[in-house]
Amino acid sequence: MQRERILILGGTRDARELAAALIAKGCNVITSLAGVTAKPLLPAGEVRTGGFGGSDGLAGFLRQDRISAVVDASHPFAAQMSRQAVQAAAETGVPILRLERPPWKPEAGDSWTAALSASEAAALLSPGSRALVTIGRKEISMFLTRTDVSGLARMIEPYAGPVPPAWTIILERPPFTLEHECELITQHHISHLVTKNAGGADTSAKLGAARALGLPVIMIERPPKPAVPTYANVGELITAHGAMLLP
């Protein structure tokens, strides 16, 4: 009979750290990746790739694979996945936790304007702006279709749509240094930074560069998610729920 195991909804550095920590403690772990990245950084242990087929499909997986607990360590903007996970957990009675880094907060010297969506962020750019946009490839078309602005769009994987001459696609994976970000902004005469409030230390160099160079930031706020016990790092989560997670 298959031993009960923990399902991690992954795709983030936090999820990889959690998988490694739990496996080191003797847990049976499977990490699920959405499959939107062609060459993802893989966690330790067993990995499955692709969607579950909504909350009903996930509930069926929890039952069939004898999942004893779910840890939602998906991206802070993966709201649909988080909602489906909470629904599936409620349907099956499987406990669910969330591992999610705290959002960034503006510091002294920052000039932030909040946006509730990528489309709102694109609309907030004034004509003639030259933006560094770091929101991935899925919603970048909202910026590329504006003929009165220009700039750089940074992402991990290529964008498949047309790219107007006023825009340049940069394929890079974090982490970045403060020096790298300052040089990028300066060399390309960037006037605005547009980013999502993903939180975490690895990508905060761009915010430090914007602060140092006096660059205004359009910050896309996180979407709401159902309330579940949430922890900022792996240590806090294991300390709080080790009795449930560990063998």
C-alpha positions as CSV (number, residue, x, y, z in Angstrom):
1,M,0.0,0.0,0.0
2,Q,1.2,3.5,-0.9
3,R,2.4,5.5,2.1
4,E,0.5,8.7,2.7
5,R,2.3,11.7,1.4
6,I,2.4,15.5,1.1
7,L,1.4,17.4,-2.0
8,I,3.3,20.7,-2.6
9,L,1.8,23.0,-5.2
10,G,5.1,24.4,-6.5
11,G,6.9,26.4,-9.1
12,T,8.6,28.8,-6.6
13,R,11.9,28.9,-4.8
14,D,9.9,28.5,-1.5
15,A,8.3,25.3,-2.8
16,R,11.7,23.9,-3.7
17,E,13.1,24.7,-0.3
18,L,10.1,23.1,1.4
19,A,10.4,19.9,-0.7
20,A,14.1,19.6,0.2
21,A,13.5,20.2,3.9
22,L,10.6,17.7,4.1
23,I,12.4,15.0,2.2
24,A,15.5,15.4,4.4
25,K,13.2,14.7,7.4
26,G,11.9,11.5,5.8
27,C,8.6,12.7,4.3
28,N,7.0,11.3,1.2
29,V,6.6,14.4,-1.0
30,I,5.3,15.1,-4.5
31,T,5.5,18.5,-6.0
32,S,3.0,19.6,-8.7
33,L,4.1,22.1,-11.4
34,A,1.6,23.9,-13.6
35,G,3.7,23.2,-16.7
36,V,3.7,26.8,-18.0
37,T,7.5,27.0,-17.9
38,A,9.4,24.8,-20.4
39,K,12.6,24.4,-18.4
40,P,11.6,24.9,-14.7
41,L,14.0,24.6,-11.8
42,L,13.0,21.2,-10.4
43,P,12.6,20.4,-6.7
44,A,13.9,17.3,-4.9
45,G,11.7,14.3,-4.9
46,E,8.8,13.3,-7.2
47,V,7.4,15.8,-9.6
48,R,4.2,15.9,-11.6
49,T,3.5,18.4,-14.3
50,G,0.3,19.8,-15.7
51,G,-3.1,20.9,-14.4
52,F,-5.5,18.7,-12.3
53,G,-8.7,19.6,-14.2
54,G,-10.0,22.1,-11.7
55,S,-10.9,21.6,-8.1
56,D,-12.8,18.3,-8.8
57,G,-9.8,16.9,-10.6
58,L,-7.5,17.9,-7.7
59,A,-9.9,16.4,-5.2
60,G,-9.8,13.1,-7.1
61,F,-6.0,13.2,-7.0
62,L,-5.9,13.8,-3.3
63,R,-8.1,10.8,-2.7
64,Q,-6.4,8.5,-5.2
65,D,-2.8,9.3,-4.2
66,R,-3.6,9.2,-0.4
67,I,-2.5,12.8,0.2
68,S,-2.3,13.6,3.9
69,A,-1.7,17.3,3.6
70,V,-1.5,20.0,0.9
71,V,0.9,22.9,1.0
72,D,0.1,25.7,-1.5
73,A,3.5,27.1,-2.3
74,S,2.5,28.4,-5.7
75,H,3.2,31.9,-6.9
76,P,1.5,34.7,-5.0
77,F,-0.4,35.6,-8.2
78,A,-1.6,32.0,-8.9
79,A,-4.9,32.8,-7.4
80,Q,-7.0,30.4,-9.4
81,M,-4.8,27.5,-8.3
82,S,-5.0,28.5,-4.7
83,R,-8.8,28.8,-4.9
84,Q,-9.1,25.3,-6.5
85,A,-6.8,23.9,-3.8
86,V,-8.9,25.3,-1.0
87,Q,-12.0,23.9,-2.6
88,A,-10.5,20.5,-3.1
89,A,-9.2,20.4,0.4
90,A,-12.6,21.3,1.8
91,E,-14.3,18.6,-0.3
92,T,-11.9,15.8,0.8
93,G,-11.1,16.9,4.3
94,V,-7.4,17.1,3.6
95,P,-5.6,19.8,5.6
96,I,-4.2,22.7,3.6
97,L,-1.5,25.2,4.5
98,R,0.0,28.1,2.5
99,L,3.7,29.0,2.1
100,E,3.8,32.5,0.8
101,R,6.5,35.1,1.1
102,P,5.3,38.5,2.5
103,P,4.6,41.2,0.0
104,W,7.1,44.1,-0.5
105,K,6.4,47.3,1.3
106,P,7.5,50.7,0.2
107,E,10.5,52.2,2.0
108,A,11.8,55.7,2.5
109,G,12.6,57.1,-1.0
110,D,10.2,54.9,-2.9
111,S,7.6,56.3,-5.2
112,W,5.0,53.6,-5.8
113,T,1.6,53.7,-7.5
114,A,-0.6,50.7,-6.9
115,A,-2.4,48.9,-9.7
116,L,-4.9,46.1,-9.3
117,S,-4.1,44.4,-12.6
118,A,-1.7,44.5,-15.5
119,S,-4.2,46.3,-17.7
120,E,-4.5,49.0,-15.1
121,A,-0.7,49.2,-14.8
122,A,-0.4,49.6,-18.5
123,A,-3.0,52.4,-18.5
124,L,-1.1,54.3,-15.7
125,L,2.0,54.8,-17.9
126,S,2.0,58.3,-19.3
127,P,2.7,58.9,-23.0
128,G,6.4,58.9,-23.7
129,S,7.2,56.7,-20.8
130,R,10.0,54.2,-21.2
131,A,9.3,51.3,-18.9
132,L,11.1,48.2,-17.5
133,V,8.2,45.7,-17.2
134,T,8.9,42.6,-15.2
135,I,5.5,40.8,-15.1
136,G,6.3,37.7,-17.2
137,R,5.0,37.0,-20.7
138,K,1.3,36.2,-20.2
139,E,0.1,39.8,-19.8
140,I,2.8,41.7,-21.6
141,S,0.7,42.3,-24.7
142,M,-1.2,45.0,-22.8
143,F,2.0,47.1,-22.8
144,L,3.3,46.2,-26.2
145,T,0.1,47.4,-27.9
146,R,0.5,50.9,-26.5
147,T,2.1,52.8,-29.4
148,D,2.9,55.9,-27.2
149,V,5.3,54.1,-24.8
150,S,8.4,52.0,-25.2
151,G,10.8,50.0,-23.1
152,L,12.1,46.6,-22.0
153,A,10.0,43.5,-21.1
154,R,12.0,41.0,-19.0
155,M,10.8,37.4,-18.7
156,I,12.2,33.9,-18.3
157,E,10.8,32.4,-21.5
158,P,10.2,33.9,-25.0
159,Y,7.1,35.8,-25.8
160,A,5.4,34.3,-28.9
161,G,3.5,37.4,-30.1
162,P,4.7,40.3,-32.2
163,V,7.1,42.7,-30.6
164,P,7.0,46.3,-31.9
165,P,10.3,48.1,-32.6
166,A,9.9,50.3,-29.6
167,W,10.1,47.4,-27.3
168,T,12.9,44.9,-26.5
169,I,12.4,41.5,-24.9
170,I,15.1,40.4,-22.4
171,L,15.3,36.7,-21.3
172,E,16.8,36.5,-17.9
173,R,16.2,34.5,-14.7
174,P,16.7,36.0,-11.2
175,P,18.4,36.6,-8.9
176,F,19.8,39.9,-10.0
177,T,22.2,42.3,-8.3
178,L,21.6,45.9,-7.5
179,E,24.5,46.8,-9.8
180,H,23.0,44.9,-12.6
181,E,19.6,46.5,-12.2
182,C,21.0,50.0,-12.0
183,E,23.1,49.5,-15.1
184,L,20.1,48.1,-17.0
185,I,17.9,51.0,-16.1
186,T,20.6,53.6,-16.8
187,Q,21.7,52.2,-20.1
188,H,18.2,51.9,-21.5
189,H,17.0,55.3,-20.2
190,I,14.2,53.7,-18.3
191,S,11.6,56.2,-16.8
192,H,9.3,53.7,-14.9
193,L,9.5,50.2,-13.4
194,V,6.4,48.1,-13.6
195,T,6.3,44.9,-11.6
196,K,4.1,42.5,-9.6
197,N,4.3,42.4,-5.8
198,A,5.7,38.9,-5.7
199,G,7.8,39.6,-2.6
200,G,11.0,37.8,-1.7
201,A,14.6,38.9,-1.5
202,D,15.9,37.6,-4.9
203,T,14.0,40.1,-7.0
204,S,14.1,43.1,-4.7
205,A,17.3,44.4,-6.4
206,K,15.1,46.1,-9.0
207,L,13.2,48.0,-6.3
208,G,16.5,49.0,-4.7
209,A,17.7,50.3,-8.1
210,A,14.5,52.2,-8.6
211,R,14.9,53.8,-5.2
212,A,18.5,54.7,-5.8
213,L,17.8,56.2,-9.2
214,G,14.5,58.0,-8.2
215,L,12.5,55.9,-10.6
216,P,8.7,55.7,-10.1
217,V,7.3,52.2,-9.6
218,I,3.9,50.9,-10.8
219,M,3.2,48.0,-8.4
220,I,0.6,45.4,-9.3
221,E,-1.0,44.2,-6.1
222,R,-1.6,40.6,-5.3
223,P,-5.0,39.1,-6.1
224,P,-7.2,38.0,-3.1
225,K,-7.0,34.3,-2.0
226,P,-9.1,32.2,0.4
227,A,-7.9,32.4,3.9
228,V,-5.9,29.4,5.1
229,P,-3.0,29.1,7.7
230,T,-0.2,31.0,6.0
231,Y,3.5,31.0,6.7
232,A,6.3,33.3,5.4
233,N,9.1,30.7,5.3
234,V,9.8,27.0,5.5
235,G,11.0,27.0,9.1
236,E,7.9,28.7,10.4
237,L,5.6,26.3,8.6
238,I,7.4,23.2,9.8
239,T,7.6,24.5,13.3
240,A,3.9,25.2,13.4
241,H,2.7,22.0,11.8
242,G,5.6,19.5,12.1
243,A,3.3,17.0,13.9
244,M,1.0,16.9,10.9
245,L,3.7,17.0,8.2
246,L,6.5,14.9,9.5
247,P,6.5,11.0,9.7
